[in-house]
Each structure stands twice: as structure tokens, then as C-alpha cells.
């Protein structure tokens, strides 16, 4: 055999082979079979990629198309054409091939190809092809390791999705922290200033003119200062608890708790406000009723629900604190005959956002954080805060905690 020099005949043969190969790399089956001789044979790298007749060759090529219908690009590194006879030539090629697998290029260098072509029906057609792509990961029936590529692509895709998920979670956490910060700054700028203004005003009067007030007036002003200080303290405590809750810095530590004692502590904490508004508080629970809950969380819940009930109940109103065991759960509620809660604020609680701050029946101020804090603490204890309320008639806030049945 003698190599064909750089003539038009050599170019025509190589171009004919590349027309076939372009149909192969572009995965155009109908175009590809036009360049195959009827009795074409093939030999490939895959374990069973051997075909000794045209029918078997087409069968194996079609299987490869169905196995990995991915477009391929290539670059010829070397090409040589040898003359066998006037109508038969032998080609030797070395080319670099590239698959675009899930938008990721995978390169196979030095793919060795030989081919025998014959001139028939006015064109050069493939009579025999031999492909050799050295790769230890090639599986049965593969010229290139498609299976491995697909698996690597899937793993890479999973990593990208996992990282994207983490980025989204970090973004959401940052937005959550920013919302918490904005809410706290808003509370500090507006709601927390009011009680401090009252404390500063009354204390300034007492400091500059202490002798002009009789004993009863002094007691009255001291009570007002104490009330405002207590309001500021309660507000600040709610703010800090809510901020901790938003940043997951509060842990849940359940323990057996005597509920009557916790309720009495919450009533004592609200004694000044209930006394001022002449609110009657009725306790409806047994002396030996124990619940399994986080002490701090339950204290915050009872204090906020009781304070809210008193705040939104008119002078001479009534508040009921009820608890009873049903099976292995304790059902607790705080009910009042006050002004009720609006549908909008009910919706806020259901959506987990601070309720719109409204003034109490004696113009007491608030931030809307108290009820939200109760709701989130109850959720932390695997329960939910439920509300029954009719505007102008009163509200009932109820929730459940596990009973201490051990």
C-alpha cells in the first residue's frame, strides 16, 4: 500500500469519511446509514463491539445511539490515506473527541480510528471501521465510558444542587436575622421609649421638688414609676426572648412542673396591673396537676397571656386561667371578657409574624411580640396556640402540653 499524497483525491476521501463521522458525532442516524456500505463490518473498544456483517453493525451502532444520545465534537490530530486499489482505500486517523455531558465538556484524547472505504454509487462509503479509545472504565458495549460519564455528571449535579440549597438556606437565615434586627430597632425606637419617658419624667419631678408632695401623692407617683419600669422590663425581656428564638439560641428542656404554682407566679407578676384595673382573676385547676414542659418557656407563655388578657379587659373585667388533664395531655387556656382580637391579628399569628400593636383599654402600649413569642414557644414544645375570639366580647387563648404521667 502507498500513501496518497496531498491531492484532491486524498481530500475527497477524507471529506467523505468526515461526512460519515459528522453524522455520527451529531447523532443523526438517518444520515449516518447513507455512508455505510451494505456489507459494512466494525470492531470497537467495547467488549462485544464486534460485527461481521452489515445487519449486526447497524444494530450495534443504533444501540450506541440509544445508549448515549450526546453530541460529540472532535479535532483531527493526524490523518493518512493509503491506496489499496482504484476503488478501495485505507484510512488511519488520530483525533481528540469531546462530549458535552450536562453542559460539562469531557475530553478523550488520542482516539485511534482506522477505516476501509470503497467507492460505490458515486461516493466513498465505509466498509469497515475500527475504533480504539483506551480507557479502563469502558463498560461492555461502549466505545466511550458513557455510563461512567453519566454517573459522574449525576454526582456533580447533586453537589451543585446541594450547594445551591445551602446558599439559599444561608440567604434565608440572613434575611431572617435582618428582619429580626429591623423589628428590634423599630421596637427600641418607638415602643421602648414610652415607658422610659414616663419614668424619666416622674423621677425628674420627684428629684427636683420632693417636698411639695404629700405621702399619698408620693406613693402614687412611685407606683406609676414602678409600673412603667415593669412595663419596660417586660417589653425588653420579650424582645430578647424573641430575638433568641429567631436565631435558634433557645433550647427546650422539659421537666415535671406543678402548674398551680406557675400560674400563681404569673398572677403575682401581673398583680399591679390587675389591681389598678380591678380585674378579677379566677384560677380553675387542681392543686396536684403536673405538666411536662420547659419551665422558662411556660413562664413566659403564662405571663404574656395573662398580661394580655388584663390589658385588653376593661375596668372590673374578669380573666379565667383553666387547666385540666385529658389522657396524656394537659389542656390550658387563658380567657377574658375584654375587647377581643381582630381577624387581621389572628392571621398574623397563624403566619408567624408579629401582630399589629394595639393599645389596651387603659391605653397600655405593646409591640405585638408577646403573642408571637407565646406561639413560637408553644411550637417549640410541639404544640400550637389556638384562639377563639369575638371582637367586643372577649378572647380565649388555649394550648396543650404533655402531662407528667411517668
FENBELUR-V983437 format. One record per backbone hydrogen bond with DSSP energy under -1.0 kcal/mol. NH is the residue of the N-H (numbers start at 1). CO is the residue of the C=O. E is the energy in kcal/mol with one decimal. If there is no record, write none. Layout:
# FENBELUR-V983437
nh->NH co->CO e->E
nh->NH co->CO e->E
This chain:
# FENBELUR-V983437
nh->4 co->81 e->-3.2
nh->7 co->5 e->-2.2
nh->11 co->7 e->-1.9
nh->12 co->8 e->-2.6
nh->13 co->9 e->-2.0
nh->14 co->10 e->-2.4
nh->15 co->11 e->-3.0
nh->16 co->12 e->-1.9
nh->17 co->13 e->-2.3
nh->18 co->14 e->-2.6
nh->19 co->15 e->-2.1
nh->20 co->16 e->-1.8
nh->21 co->17 e->-2.9
nh->22 co->18 e->-3.0
nh->23 co->19 e->-1.5
nh->24 co->20 e->-1.7
nh->25 co->21 e->-3.1
nh->26 co->22 e->-2.2
nh->27 co->24 e->-1.0
nh->28 co->23 e->-2.9
nh->32 co->28 e->-2.0
nh->33 co->29 e->-2.1
nh->35 co->32 e->-2.1
nh->36 co->33 e->-1.1
nh->37 co->126 e->-2.8
nh->40 co->37 e->-1.6
nh->41 co->127 e->-2.4
nh->42 co->51 e->-1.9
nh->43 co->129 e->-2.3
nh->44 co->49 e->-3.0
nh->49 co->46 e->-1.5
nh->50 co->48 e->-1.8
nh->51 co->42 e->-2.4
nh->57 co->53 e->-2.1
nh->58 co->54 e->-2.4
nh->59 co->55 e->-1.9
nh->60 co->56 e->-2.5
nh->61 co->57 e->-2.5
nh->62 co->58 e->-2.4
nh->63 co->59 e->-2.0
nh->64 co->60 e->-1.9
nh->65 co->61 e->-2.0
nh->66 co->62 e->-2.3
nh->67 co->63 e->-2.2
nh->68 co->64 e->-1.9
nh->70 co->68 e->-2.5
nh->72 co->25 e->-2.3
nh->73 co->98 e->-2.8
nh->75 co->96 e->-2.2
nh->77 co->94 e->-3.0
nh->78 co->94 e->-2.0
nh->80 co->92 e->-2.3
nh->82 co->90 e->-3.4
nh->83 co->2 e->-2.8
nh->84 co->88 e->-2.1
nh->85 co->88 e->-2.3
nh->89 co->117 e->-2.3
nh->90 co->82 e->-2.9
nh->91 co->115 e->-3.3
nh->92 co->80 e->-2.5
nh->93 co->113 e->-3.1
nh->94 co->78 e->-2.4
nh->95 co->111 e->-2.1
nh->96 co->75 e->-2.6
nh->97 co->108 e->-2.9
nh->98 co->73 e->-3.1
nh->99 co->106 e->-2.8
nh->100 co->71 e->-1.2
nh->101 co->104 e->-2.4
nh->104 co->101 e->-1.1
nh->106 co->99 e->-2.7
nh->108 co->97 e->-3.6
nh->111 co->95 e->-3.1
nh->112 co->132 e->-2.3
nh->113 co->93 e->-2.7
nh->114 co->130 e->-2.4
nh->115 co->91 e->-1.9
nh->116 co->128 e->-2.7
nh->117 co->89 e->-2.2
nh->118 co->125 e->-2.4
nh->119 co->87 e->-2.0
nh->120 co->123 e->-3.2
nh->123 co->120 e->-1.3
nh->125 co->118 e->-3.2
nh->126 co->35 e->-3.0
nh->127 co->116 e->-3.3
nh->128 co->116 e->-1.8
nh->129 co->41 e->-1.5
nh->130 co->114 e->-2.8
nh->131 co->43 e->-2.0
nh->132 co->112 e->-2.3
nh->138 co->135 e->-1.6
nh->142 co->139 e->-1.7
nh->146 co->144 e->-2.8
nh->149 co->145 e->-2.3
nh->150 co->146 e->-3.0
nh->151 co->147 e->-2.1
nh->152 co->148 e->-2.9
nh->153 co->149 e->-2.7
nh->154 co->150 e->-2.5
nh->155 co->151 e->-2.5
nh->156 co->152 e->-2.5
nh->157 co->153 e->-2.6
nh->158 co->154 e->-2.3
nh->159 co->155 e->-2.1
nh->160 co->156 e->-2.4
nh->161 co->157 e->-2.4
nh->162 co->158 e->-2.5
nh->163 co->159 e->-2.7
nh->164 co->160 e->-2.6
nh->165 co->161 e->-2.5
nh->166 co->162 e->-2.2
nh->167 co->163 e->-2.4
nh->168 co->164 e->-2.4
nh->169 co->165 e->-2.6
nh->170 co->166 e->-2.7
nh->171 co->167 e->-2.4
nh->172 co->168 e->-2.8
nh->173 co->169 e->-2.5
nh->174 co->170 e->-2.4
nh->175 co->171 e->-2.5
nh->176 co->172 e->-2.3
nh->177 co->173 e->-2.5
nh->178 co->174 e->-2.4
nh->179 co->175 e->-2.4
nh->180 co->176 e->-2.3
nh->181 co->177 e->-2.6
nh->182 co->178 e->-2.8
nh->183 co->179 e->-2.5
nh->184 co->180 e->-2.6
nh->185 co->181 e->-2.6
nh->186 co->182 e->-2.1
nh->187 co->183 e->-2.4
nh->188 co->184 e->-2.8
nh->189 co->185 e->-2.5
nh->190 co->186 e->-1.7
nh->192 co->187 e->-2.6
nh->196 co->192 e->-1.0
nh->197 co->193 e->-2.6
nh->198 co->194 e->-2.0
nh->199 co->195 e->-2.5
nh->200 co->196 e->-2.9
nh->201 co->197 e->-2.4
nh->202 co->198 e->-2.7
nh->203 co->199 e->-2.4
nh->204 co->200 e->-1.9
nh->205 co->201 e->-1.9
nh->206 co->202 e->-2.3
nh->207 co->203 e->-2.3
nh->208 co->204 e->-2.3
nh->209 co->205 e->-2.3
nh->218 co->214 e->-2.4
nh->219 co->215 e->-2.4
nh->220 co->216 e->-2.3
nh->221 co->217 e->-2.5
nh->222 co->218 e->-2.5
nh->223 co->219 e->-2.4
nh->224 co->220 e->-1.9
nh->225 co->221 e->-2.5
nh->226 co->222 e->-2.7
nh->227 co->223 e->-2.8
nh->228 co->224 e->-2.5
nh->229 co->225 e->-2.5
nh->230 co->226 e->-2.8
nh->231 co->227 e->-2.3
nh->232 co->228 e->-2.6
nh->233 co->229 e->-2.6
nh->234 co->230 e->-2.6
nh->235 co->231 e->-2.5
nh->236 co->232 e->-2.7
nh->237 co->233 e->-2.6
nh->238 co->234 e->-2.3
nh->239 co->235 e->-2.2
nh->240 co->236 e->-2.4
nh->241 co->237 e->-2.6
nh->242 co->238 e->-2.7
nh->243 co->239 e->-2.5
nh->244 co->240 e->-2.3
nh->245 co->241 e->-2.2
nh->246 co->242 e->-2.3
nh->247 co->243 e->-1.3
nh->248 co->245 e->-1.3
nh->249 co->244 e->-2.8
nh->255 co->293 e->-2.0
nh->257 co->291 e->-2.9
nh->259 co->289 e->-2.2
nh->262 co->258 e->-1.4
nh->263 co->259 e->-2.5
nh->264 co->260 e->-2.2
nh->265 co->261 e->-2.1
nh->266 co->262 e->-2.1
nh->267 co->263 e->-2.4
nh->268 co->264 e->-2.4
nh->269 co->265 e->-2.1
nh->270 co->266 e->-1.1
nh->271 co->268 e->-1.4
nh->274 co->270 e->-2.4
nh->275 co->271 e->-2.6
nh->276 co->272 e->-2.3
nh->277 co->273 e->-2.0
nh->279 co->274 e->-2.7
nh->280 co->317 e->-2.5
nh->282 co->319 e->-3.3
nh->284 co->321 e->-3.5
nh->289 co->286 e->-1.1
nh->291 co->257 e->-2.4
nh->292 co->402 e->-3.3
nh->293 co->255 e->-2.0
nh->298 co->294 e->-2.7
nh->299 co->295 e->-2.4
nh->300 co->296 e->-2.3
nh->301 co->297 e->-2.4
nh->302 co->298 e->-2.7
nh->303 co->299 e->-2.5
nh->304 co->300 e->-2.4
nh->305 co->301 e->-2.6
nh->306 co->302 e->-2.4
nh->307 co->303 e->-2.6
nh->308 co->304 e->-2.5
nh->309 co->305 e->-2.2
nh->310 co->306 e->-2.3
nh->311 co->307 e->-2.6
nh->312 co->308 e->-2.3
nh->313 co->310 e->-1.4
nh->316 co->277 e->-2.6
nh->317 co->314 e->-1.9
nh->319 co->280 e->-2.9
nh->320 co->335 e->-3.1
nh->321 co->282 e->-3.0
nh->322 co->333 e->-2.6
nh->323 co->284 e->-2.1
nh->324 co->331 e->-1.7
nh->326 co->329 e->-3.0
nh->329 co->326 e->-1.5
nh->330 co->401 e->-3.5
nh->331 co->324 e->-3.0
nh->332 co->399 e->-2.8
nh->333 co->322 e->-2.5
nh->334 co->397 e->-2.5
nh->335 co->320 e->-2.9
nh->336 co->395 e->-2.6
nh->337 co->318 e->-1.3
nh->339 co->312 e->-2.5
nh->346 co->342 e->-1.8
nh->347 co->343 e->-2.3
nh->348 co->344 e->-1.9
nh->349 co->345 e->-2.0
nh->350 co->346 e->-2.0
nh->351 co->347 e->-1.8
nh->353 co->348 e->-2.3
nh->355 co->368 e->-1.4
nh->360 co->364 e->-2.0
nh->361 co->311 e->-2.3
nh->363 co->360 e->-1.9
nh->373 co->369 e->-2.9
nh->374 co->370 e->-2.2
nh->375 co->371 e->-2.5
nh->376 co->372 e->-2.4
nh->377 co->373 e->-2.5
nh->378 co->374 e->-2.5
nh->379 co->375 e->-2.0
nh->380 co->376 e->-2.0
nh->381 co->377 e->-1.2
nh->382 co->379 e->-2.0
nh->383 co->378 e->-2.5
nh->386 co->398 e->-2.6
nh->388 co->396 e->-2.3
nh->390 co->394 e->-2.1
nh->392 co->339 e->-3.1
nh->393 co->390 e->-2.6
nh->394 co->390 e->-1.7
nh->396 co->388 e->-2.4
nh->397 co->334 e->-2.5
nh->398 co->386 e->-2.3
nh->399 co->332 e->-2.4
nh->401 co->330 e->-1.9
nh->403 co->328 e->-2.4
nh->404 co->290 e->-1.6
nh->405 co->403 e->-1.5
